[in-house]
Amino acid sequence: MRILAALGLLLVPVLAYAETKPAMSDPAILHDLAPTGTLRAAINLGNPVLAQAGPNGPAGVSVDLARALAARLGVKVAFVTFPGAGAVSGSAGSGTWDICFLAIDPKRAEGIAFTTPYVLIAGSYLVPDSSPIRTLEAVDRDGVRISVGRGSAYDLFLSRSLKHATLVRAPTSAEAVTAFAQDGLEVAAGVEQPLAAYAAAHPEVRLLPGHFMEIPQAMGLPVGRPAGAAYLADFLAWAKRDGLVRRGLEASGQDPGLAAP
């Protein structure tokens, strides 16, 4: 399968997390969260707020959460990396991962059971500096082409909400920005932070003020694993109270204020 060929699988030892609760061995929970004996965490490298590729494997707040969960369960962790969110959600029934880190969306929830959010980010628009488009409302017009990453949270949201503009889908969010610039499209949609960084480095484009959606990022696992879902919800509630999410964001160079309350 093409999806399996594209997966990058990295086994890493579990770190010692003194903050976590002692390891447990409830058979139902372990069956749901680590059926192979290893917690396999799907990591979306297309969202640099949550995860970043590195010489020693992925890093970022999603990676920190996966390691802490594995430590609490008393198992090893394996990272299954994907180039974009659409590839993660599209493989929910493939059996290649046990937990994921994705934006909550009704379509995705058909196959993925989500926790509450751990990070809240914004969906924003990028336009050429010479564009007559000055407001969010002006984007949804006939003839406006919006570049998006296929299967991303904002692709799904805009597919439901746009009335006049046309979506042009690229394989990943990063490629959507490239297509916007190279193909002369009117708008690029994406996560605010990477779009703002691109605009800062390219004076020929600008970020529209405001955001068209809030993107709640959550942990998830395939549906039909109730014991694992309950345990995952409890774990994430603890991680937010403990400050693990804020520390993970800050350690990876992201704004700790993005942590969900």
N, C-alpha and C positions, 0 to 999 in steps of 0.2 A: 504493500500500500504506500501511496505517496506520502501520507501523513507520517507513517512509521519511519519511512526513510529520512524524513526531514527532522526527526526528533534528535535532540542532543541530550544524552543521558549521562549524568555525572553523579557518581556515588561519593559521598563525603562522610567522614566520621561525625557522629553526634557530638556536639560541644557540651560542656558541663554548664548547665544553666541553674545556678543556685536559686534564682528567683522562682523557678517553676515548682509545682507541687511534686511530691515523690512519684516515681514511675508507678504505673498501675498495670494490671494484667487482666482486666475484665474481658473474657473471651468475645462477647458480643461487640464491644467497642473496638477491640483489636481487629476483629473480623471485618468491621465496616471501614476502619481507617487505615489498616495496614494488612490487607488480606494475604500479601506475599511475605509478610514478616518485615518489610521495609516500607516506610511511609514515602510514597512517590508523589512529589509535589510538582504540579504544572506551573511553570514560571513564564509569564508573558514578558519577553524582552522588548516588546513594542511600546511599553509604557515606562519611560525612564524615571518617573516619579516613584514607581513601586519596585523596579528591578533594573539592574544594570549588568551588562556582560563584563567580565574581567578575566585576567590571565589565569586566575585560580578558580574559575567558575562564576556563577551568578552571585550578585550581592544586592543588598537593598532590604527594605522593610519586609517585603514578602518572604524573602529568604530567611530573615531573622525569625519571623513567625513560624515558618516551617521547621526550622531547627529547634525552636523552643517546644513546639508541639511534639516532635519526635522524642526529645529529651523527656518530656512528661510521660509519654507512652512507653518509654524504655526501648525504643527501636532505632534502627539506623534511618537516615533520610537519603533519598535520591531525588535529584532535580531533573525534571524533564522540561527542557526549554523549547519555547515556541517563538516565532518571529512576530506574532500578532494575536490579539484577543480572539479573533474569529477562528483561528486554528485551534485554540484551546477549547472553546465552547463547542466547536464542530466535532471534537474528538471525545466528548463527554461519555459516550457509550462504547468507546473502543477498548476500555480496560487498560489503558496505558498510564493512567494516573489515578491517584486516590483523593487528593485535595487540589483545589485551584484557587486562584486569586483573580477575580473578575468583577466588573461592574454589574450590579443587579439590573436585570432587565426581564420583563414578562416572558419574552420569547425564550431566553436562556433558562428561565425557571421551569420550563417544561421538562428539562433533563437534569437540572442542577438544583440542589437544595442549598440556599444561601443563608449565611449568618446575617446579623446586623452589619452595617458598614464599619470599617476600621479607618478608612480614609475618605475624605470628601474633596473631589477636585472639580474643576469647571470645564465645560466644553465651550470653546471660543472659535472665532472666525479670523482668518488671515486674508487680506485683500491687497492688490497692488496699490502702491502709494497714490497713483494717479486715478484710482477707481472713484466713480461718483458715489459708491456705496459708503455711507457714513454711519448707519445705524443697523442694529440687528434686524429690525423689521424690514429693511430695504433689501435683505438678501433673498427673501422668498418672492422672486419675480420671474416672469417668463424670460427665457434666454440666459438666465444665470446658471452656470455649471459649478457645482460644489464638489471638490475632490475630498474623498473620505477613504479611510482604511476599511476594507471589506470586513463585515461582521463585527466592527467595533461598536461600543455602546452608542456612540453618536450616530453611526450609520443606522443602527436599529431605530433610534429615536427619531432621526430626521426622516427616515422612510415612512414613519407613521404621521409625522406632523407637517411636512412640507406640502404645499398645494400647487406651486407653480415652478419652482426651481428644480433642476435636474441633478441627481447624484451621479458622480463619476467615480467608480470604485477602483482602488488600487489594492494590491495584495496586502500591504501593511500601512500603518499610519505614517511611517517615515517615507515610504514610497508615494503616499498621497501628496505630501508636501513637494516632493520632487516633481511629480506629474503636474501639480499646480503651477510650478515655476516654468517647467520645460514646455508645457502644452498651452500656456497662456490662458488657463482657466480663470474664471472670475473670483472664486472663493476657495479657500481650503478650510476644512473643519477639523478640529482635533482637540487634544488636551491643552489647556492654556499654557502650562509651563514650557513644553518644547516649542510651541508656536511662538511664544514670547522670545525665547532664546534665538529662534531662527530670525525673527524680525529684528532683533538687536544686532545681528550679524549681517543683515541684508537691508540696507536703507531703502531699497526699491519696493519694499512691502511694509505693511503696518497691520497691527492688531486692532480689530474693532473694539470699542469700549463695551464692557459688560460681558455677559456670557449667556448662551442660549439654553444651557441646561446644567444642572448639577449632576455629577457622576459619582454615585455612591459605590465605592469599592469594597467588596466583601470577600470572605472566604467561602468556599463551597465544596460540595462533594456530590457524586452522582445520586440521583433520587433513589429511594428505596432502601436507604441505610439509616433507619431511625435512631439506633443507639449511637452511631457515629455522629449524626447530625446534632443530637442533643449535647454530646460531649464537646463537639467543635464550637457550638454556641457558648457553652460555659467557658471553654478555653479562651475564646476571643474576648468575652466580657472581662475575664481576669487580665488579659494582655493590655486592654485599654485602661483598666483601673491601675494596673501596675506601672504604666508609663512605657511599656515595651514598644508600643507603636510610635510614640513621640521620639523615643531614643533611636529607633531604627531609621526614622525619617531623617533626623538630624545627623546621624552618623554617616548617612549616604549623601549628604549635601542637599537635602530637601528641606522644605519648610515644615517644622514640627507642628505648626498651626493647622496643617492639613488633616491632622488626626481627628477622627470623628469623636464627638463627646461621648 
